[in-house]
Amino acid sequence: RMQVAAQDVGAALDELEMAYAGLKQLVRDEGGTVHRHINIYVNGDAIEALQRLRTPLKDGDEVTIIPAMAGGGR
């Protein structure tokens, strides 16, 4: 868990990427677009159903970043 002070999801990712350099290419591509295999939620709602990276954040909001799972077949 990490706390950041950001106005929206994109700014929160910027802060996380500055704090954890290895995260930079794992969540977004060089153009700043979230990779297809990454799901991001704000308070349980997918950002695709909100305003994507421009989804505003307020004090107490919880942002969850989850890599999609794949595999398991024969």
C-alpha positions in Angstrom: 0.0 0.0 0.0 1.2 3.5 -0.9 -0.3 6.9 -0.4 0.0 9.5 -3.1 -1.3 13.0 -3.6 -2.6 13.2 -7.1 -5.6 14.8 -8.9 -6.3 11.9 -11.2 -5.2 8.3 -12.0 -2.6 9.4 -14.5 -0.9 11.6 -12.0 -1.0 8.9 -9.4 0.7 6.5 -11.9 3.3 9.2 -12.6 4.1 9.4 -8.8 4.3 5.6 -8.5 6.6 5.4 -11.5 8.9 8.0 -10.1 9.0 6.2 -6.7 9.4 2.7 -8.3 11.5 2.9 -11.5 10.8 -0.7 -12.4 7.1 -0.1 -12.6 7.4 2.4 -15.5 7.1 0.0 -18.4 5.0 -2.6 -16.6 1.8 -0.6 -16.4 2.0 1.8 -19.3 3.7 2.0 -22.7 6.1 4.7 -23.7 3.1 6.8 -24.9 1.5 6.6 -21.5 -1.3 4.2 -22.5 -2.2 1.5 -20.0 -1.2 -1.9 -21.3 -4.2 -4.1 -22.3 -3.3 -6.8 -19.7 -3.4 -4.3 -16.8 -6.7 -3.5 -15.0 -7.0 -0.3 -12.9 -9.8 0.3 -10.5 -10.8 3.3 -8.4 -12.9 2.3 -5.4 -13.7 -1.0 -7.2 -14.8 0.6 -10.5 -12.8 0.0 -13.6 -11.3 3.2 -15.0 -12.6 2.2 -18.5 -16.1 2.8 -17.1 -15.0 6.2 -15.6 -12.7 8.7 -17.2 -9.8 6.4 -17.8 -6.5 8.0 -16.8 -8.3 11.3 -16.2 -10.5 9.8 -13.6 -10.4 12.3 -10.7 -9.2 11.2 -7.3 -10.1 12.6 -3.9 -8.7 12.0 -0.5 -9.4 8.5 0.7 -9.9 7.0 -2.8 -8.4 3.6 -3.4 -6.6 2.8 -6.7 -6.0 -0.8 -7.4 -3.7 -2.0 -10.2 -4.1 -5.7 -11.2 -2.3 -7.6 -14.0 -4.7 -9.8 -16.0 -4.2 -13.5 -15.4 -3.7 -15.8 -18.4 -3.0 -19.4 -19.0 -4.2 -22.5 -17.2 -5.2 -24.5 -20.3 -3.6 -27.7 -21.6 
